[in-house]
Amino acid sequence: MKNAFNLLTPQEIMFGRGQVAQLNHRAKKLGTRTLIVHGRSPARLESVFQSLTDLEVVQTLSIGKEPDLQTLIAAVNEGKSLGIEVVLGIGGGSVMDSAKVLAAMLPSDTDLISHLEVVGQGLPLSARRLPLILVPTTSGTGAEVTRNAVIDVPDAQRKVSLRDAQLLPDLALIDPALTDQCPRLVTLHSGLDAITQVIEPYVSSRSTVFTDLLCVEAIPKGLRALRQLMKAESEEARDDLAQVSLFGGLALANSGLGVVHGIAGPLGGLCGAPHGAICGALLPAGIAANRNTVGNAETRARLDRVIGWIAEVFETSPDQALPVFRQWIADNGLPGLAALGVTEEHITQTAHTAASSSSMKANPVVLPTESIEAIMRESL
């Protein structure tokens, strides 16, 4: 058992149906002149925005997809002279990542690219970020409790991270009611991402007793909740999946991820497909590759437990669990990587980059390039 661990969390986490009613009061404590980052369709959040009566909204930014470098640089340049006191990100993972970047860079005199991994120097932030509140409206990335922000750099055909402990917010407010009636395909993609983010930390080479406590409960709970939501809307399932997403964010922030995310980052930069969809398409083959390669008996037992939970939820035998899971994913609207635009060229380009990615460093076994390519081909 791994008893030693460090713990990185936001200053405060609020979870529960109805908690969004406290957003105005809690934001006012941090400042009044506010930058709000939201998704492409803010209409479904109109009642939330109307409740922010004590805030003066001086800038807004709409993020409809994973944020690109130039969009964020333009928003930072626009906001520097506005006297912004607090940043509120309310939306999916891309929205929250954008809010993190803006909170970090608005008070900074340095260039954003100098802080980015891979395409920049990966320098630590040089200024104290603005007060930051993150409110998810999907159950997937857990970005409200992680210390990185993913940024698309089209010129480099890469998605890279700004990574710093300062990106953890002052308040992560998770109200599952904000995910009610989320579109079915968004629910599938984000839900599979959430499930991946509790499976990978559980089998990670950096797993701890703390992250195990989160993941052991969350893996079967997430599978059951997502299966229910593909059948019919359910407040109970929305509550469960929101909790799984939160637990996944906490787990990955403290134990890392693995091969699925190691592939998804560079592959997404090349093909432009949604991150959650790529993770969902890769997940069954990623689990199988690790199980077939790992030599450590304890890790093999963990992978067998994961496969056993999948078998139980989908009412099949362990030896059929991963094929049945993959077919269920396809039947519910995610047929595979080919449908997301992934080509053989993307596979060969991705394999070498994925092998050295930050997520891959926590994978329970070192997978050769050939195995990484095989995972993608099996997921087409």
GIFENPE-V216203 format. One record per residue. RES is the residue in one letter. SS is DSSP state (@ for helix, = for strand, . for the rest). Layout:
[[RES:SS] [RES:SS]]
//
This chain:
[[M:.] [K:.] [N:.] [A:.] [F:.] [N:.] [L:.] [L:.] [T:.] [P:.] [Q:.] [E:=] [I:=] [M:=] [F:=] [G:.] [R:.] [G:.] [Q:@] [V:@] [A:@] [Q:@] [L:@] [N:@] [H:@] [R:@] [A:@] [K:@] [K:.] [L:.] [G:.] [T:.] [R:=] [T:=] [L:=] [I:=] [V:=] [H:=] [G:=] [R:.] [S:.] [P:@] [A:@] [R:@] [L:@] [E:@] [S:@] [V:@] [F:@] [Q:@] [S:.] [L:.] [T:.] [D:.] [L:.] [E:=] [V:=] [V:=] [Q:=] [T:=] [L:=] [S:=] [I:=] [G:.] [K:.] [E:.] [P:.] [D:=] [L:@] [Q:@] [T:@] [L:@] [I:@] [A:@] [A:@] [V:@] [N:@] [E:@] [G:@] [K:.] [S:.] [L:.] [G:.] [I:.] [E:.] [V:=] [V:=] [L:=] [G:=] [I:=] [G:=] [G:.] [G:@] [S:@] [V:@] [M:@] [D:@] [S:@] [A:@] [K:@] [V:@] [L:@] [A:@] [A:@] [M:@] [L:.] [P:.] [S:.] [D:.] [T:.] [D:.] [L:@] [I:@] [S:@] [H:@] [L:=] [E:.] [V:.] [V:.] [G:.] [Q:.] [G:.] [L:.] [P:.] [L:.] [S:.] [A:.] [R:.] [R:.] [L:.] [P:=] [L:=] [I:=] [L:=] [V:=] [P:=] [T:.] [T:.] [S:.] [G:.] [T:.] [G:.] [A:@] [E:@] [V:@] [T:.] [R:.] [N:=] [A:=] [V:=] [I:=] [D:=] [V:=] [P:@] [D:@] [A:@] [Q:.] [R:=] [K:=] [V:=] [S:=] [L:=] [R:=] [D:.] [A:@] [Q:@] [L:@] [L:.] [P:.] [D:.] [L:=] [A:=] [L:=] [I:=] [D:.] [P:@] [A:@] [L:@] [T:@] [D:.] [Q:.] [C:.] [P:.] [R:@] [L:@] [V:@] [T:@] [L:@] [H:@] [S:@] [G:@] [L:@] [D:@] [A:@] [I:@] [T:@] [Q:@] [V:@] [I:@] [E:@] [P:@] [Y:@] [V:@] [S:.] [S:.] [R:.] [S:.] [T:.] [V:@] [F:@] [T:@] [D:@] [L:@] [L:@] [C:@] [V:@] [E:@] [A:@] [I:@] [P:@] [K:@] [G:@] [L:@] [R:@] [A:@] [L:@] [R:@] [Q:@] [L:@] [M:@] [K:@] [A:.] [E:.] [S:.] [E:@] [E:@] [A:@] [R:@] [D:@] [D:@] [L:@] [A:@] [Q:@] [V:@] [S:@] [L:@] [F:@] [G:@] [G:@] [L:@] [A:@] [L:@] [A:@] [N:@] [S:@] [G:.] [L:.] [G:.] [V:@] [V:@] [H:@] [G:@] [I:@] [A:@] [G:@] [P:@] [L:@] [G:@] [G:@] [L:@] [C:@] [G:.] [A:.] [P:.] [H:@] [G:@] [A:@] [I:@] [C:@] [G:@] [A:@] [L:@] [L:@] [P:@] [A:@] [G:@] [I:@] [A:@] [A:@] [N:@] [R:@] [N:@] [T:@] [V:.] [G:.] [N:.] [A:@] [E:@] [T:@] [R:@] [A:@] [R:@] [L:@] [D:@] [R:@] [V:@] [I:@] [G:@] [W:@] [I:@] [A:@] [E:@] [V:@] [F:.] [E:.] [T:.] [S:.] [P:@] [D:@] [Q:@] [A:@] [L:@] [P:@] [V:@] [F:@] [R:@] [Q:@] [W:@] [I:@] [A:@] [D:@] [N:.] [G:.] [L:.] [P:.] [G:.] [L:.] [A:@] [A:@] [L:@] [G:.] [V:.] [T:.] [E:@] [E:@] [H:@] [I:@] [T:@] [Q:@] [T:@] [A:@] [H:@] [T:@] [A:@] [A:@] [S:.] [S:.] [S:.] [S:@] [M:@] [K:@] [A:@] [N:.] [P:.] [V:.] [V:.] [L:.] [P:.] [T:@] [E:@] [S:@] [I:@] [E:@] [A:@] [I:@] [M:@] [R:@] [E:@] [S:.] [L:.]]
//
